[in-house]
Amino acid sequence: MRKWFGNDLDDAQNMAAVDGAFAVIEFSPDGAILRANANFLSASGFSEDEITGRHHRMFMPDGAAQSACYAKFWATLGRGEPVSGLFERRRKDGSPLWLEASYAPVKDRRGRVLSVIKVALDVTASQLVLGDAAAQLAAISRSQAVIEFKPCGEILTANENFLAGIGYAEAEIVGRHHRIFVDPEEARSPDYARLWRDLADGQPQQGQFRRITKSGKDIFIQATYTPILDARGKTVKVVKFATDITGRVTAQQLLRDRLGDLADGALDVAIAERPDPEFTVLFEAFNATVDRLREMVGAIRALSVKVSASADAIDDGATSLSSRSESQAASLEETSATMEQISVTAANSAGSARAARTTSEDAAERTAAAREAASAATEAMRSIRSVAGRIGEISGVITTIASQTNLLALNASVEAARAGEAGRGFAVVAAEVRDLAQRSGKAASDIAKLADESRGHIDRGVEVVERTGGALGLTSEAIREALAAFTEISQASTEQASGVTEVSASLRQLDTITQENAAMADRLSNDTRALQAQAAELNGLVAGFRESRQERSALAA
């Protein structure tokens, strides 16, 4: 490789050091490549043969070599003026090559440019990192509001997103303090002073903040205040990255307010506003829930009214049933007492019938003896034949009474089968039995009188005995018939007493059932009152819900 600068360079060692540390390339004044060192060739990816004699434009990005700026660049060098800076070039493979370079024109003694030497450092790696960082910052700047401050809070600059959100032009805020965005009371607070002290000390701050726009409206931001430090760790400026979350905060507050209204019982809390699209699904679900709750409250309110009405009807029915049960129990108790009396009367009648039967049997025996005696005094008894006829008539009456008594006993048995109404029937039958007993007593009295008359006639003459014997025969026959009638009466009375006993037992069982029904009616009435209380409580709970928030305001007033 040729020595650089020929005999004009006396310090060959220094140049060797430069050649070893930097990428060096030499051009003719019009830009043709004369030579390049190993560092440049390595950085560009070309060999020396591939570039020698070609123009510098071969390293330029597409379209850059045709620009006015590129022509001006070589014109400046042609005038002998050096050019330094960061330059983007292209490698052989087309990838970017970033060089931190100085173009130095080499002049002769008369000041004419002989060549241009470029000494450069390959900074592609660091430039790509910086480019990536710059791209990220640009992306952040496009999507977020960015503003820069001095450590004391004085505004340096702000991007369009920040200015659009806050409503100011950049010229209106540069040089002013951050407190123009803060509520005056907050700006005077210790917390606000501490915020800027911490930032000046290099402590980043982040969170949700309330700020004031130029028009005086509230704006809520999610922001990070990031101190930028120098090499010594001292804060040189503060960069704030912010996102406008006013819609989100408004949506959250709106949801909190409507939930509070719902908790207070208002049902007209559907949210029509859509301050933040992220809350649309949540608001729609909330509205659907409120609609469903309104339907449920309406259904419960209607149901509680029906339950209350049904409970009132059941209570009325239970009260009526209890009253009827008590009345029926009283009637059954009275009927049972009457049946007890009838039972006693029937038992007495059966006893009387048995006594009459015994008496009739004794009378039949004595009549038989009298007939035997009368057979000896037939002639004497003839005088009382007419009286015996009378006795026959009376016996006929007794037979009729016995027949009627038998019929009444049959009626009494039928009445006993009719339960509750039987008492009255038995009373009638008992009255008839007493009447027949009176008639039977009267007939017996008549018979006694006739007997006295017969004794008188007997005393007056034995001649009537013969007729008396015949009368005794008739009497004996009547007594046998009466005995048969009394036997039937006795059997009927016994059956009647048994039937009355069974009816009394049935009445007692019916009375027990009636008492149980009355107790059940009382329990039903108590349960119904409890149901009414629960329905009233349910009505009270449902009454806590109102169709509109205005109703709550009216109640509060």
Phi, psi and omega in degrees: 000144184289154173285139181284138172068008176058224184279354182284345182258116178270334184262077182296329181292318178298319180293325177297323178295317177298316181298327180280336185261333187241161169275123185235134177218143182241134181241157168285164181303333180268002173104001178286141184281128179262311181200163177211145180276177184297323181297318180293316180299321179294318181292322184274337180088000179265163166265163182297322180296329183286341184246336184299130179089347179271164184276155179303333185299344179297340179267357187276148174297161182305129176085342184289327183291342181266002183278159177294328181296322182290321178295320178296324179302311181285334176293321179296314179296323180296333178277000179087015181263129179288157178228129179231156176153193178260126185234140175262126178232181181238137173282175179302322182278004177089355179285157182290146176229115182258127183235130169269104196227158172232125176263116183245114177291138176258123187245156173272187184293338180267004177088008178278142180283120179269321180199173177233122178255131177250124175250125189220157171244135176283109180246026184301313183301309181294325180292323176296320177297314179296322178296319178296316178297319179295321178296319179296317178298322179295320178295318177297319181296327178288328186259341183233163173274128183234133177219145181243142181231157163287162179303337179276353179105359178286136186284131178260309182199166178208147180274176185296323180300316180295314182298320180295321182289324186268342175090005179259161165270155184300322182296336182282343186243335182299131180090348178266164183274154179306334186296348177295341180265002189243147174302134184307320180296319178293322181298335179270357186280155176299326181297322180292318177297322180294326179304311184283333173295315180296319179296318179296332178277002178089014181264116179292153180230140177213158180155194179257130186230146174260129179231169184244130178279175179300325181280358179092002180278156176282142171224136180251133182231148168259111192228155172233122175265115184246114175290136175260122187255149174273188183297335180270003180082015179265139181290123178257335175195169179234127178251128178250126174254126187224150174236131179287115179243025181302318179299318180295314180297318178299318179296317179297316179295319178299317179294319178299317180298315182291325175295322176297317177299318180295320178296330178278358175104357179284141182249352178266059186246018177299142184257112178269334182289153176226072182291338181217121181303333181295339183264002184300311181297318179297316180295320179296320177295320177298314179298318179296320178296317179296318178300315180295320178296320178299317178297318180295317180297318177299317179295318180294320179298313179296319181295320181296323177296316179296318179298317180298316179297317179297319179297319177298317180296318179296320180297317177299316179296319181295319179297316178297316179298319179297317180296315179295322180296318178296319179295317179295322179296320178296318179296318179296323179295317178296316180297320179298319178297318178298318179296326176296317178297316179298321180299318178296317180297317179297320178297318178297318179298319179297320178295317179297319179297320178294322178295318179296324179295316179299316179298318181295321178297319178295320179296323179296320179294317180292324178296322178297320178293320180296324179295322178296321179289324183292333179298334179275341183237041184303318185292323183292333185271356182295334183292341181255024183295320180296322179295322178300325177299317176301320179298324177299318179299314179299321177298323176299319177299317180299321178297317179299316179299318180298319179296316180293321178299320177297318178297317178295323177298321177296317178298320179299322178295321178295317180296325180296334180281352184262018171054242191302320182281356185294330184302315181295318178299318179297325178299316179297314181299317180300321178297317179296320179299316178299319179298316179296325179296319178298315179297319178297322177297318180296317179299321179296323178297318179298319180298320179299317179297315179298324179298321178298316179298320180297320178296325177296315179296323179298319177299325182284343178177142180285348187292342182273357185298324184297316179291330178295322178300320178293320179296321178298327177297317178294320179296320179299319179294319179295322180295321177297319178295318177298321179299317178296320180294317179295326177296315178296319179298318181298315179296317180296320180294322178296315178297321179298316180297319178296317179297318179297322178298316178296319178298319179298318178297318178297321179295320178296319178296317178297323178296320178298315179298319180297318177298319178297320177298319179297318179295319179296322178297322177296316179297319178299321178296318178296315179298322180294320177296322176297319177296321177297319179297318179294321177296320177296320178296318178298319176300321178296319179294316180293329180295342177292343178266136180236152183286343182213155176290337179296327178298320178297317180298320179295319179294321180294325179291000000 
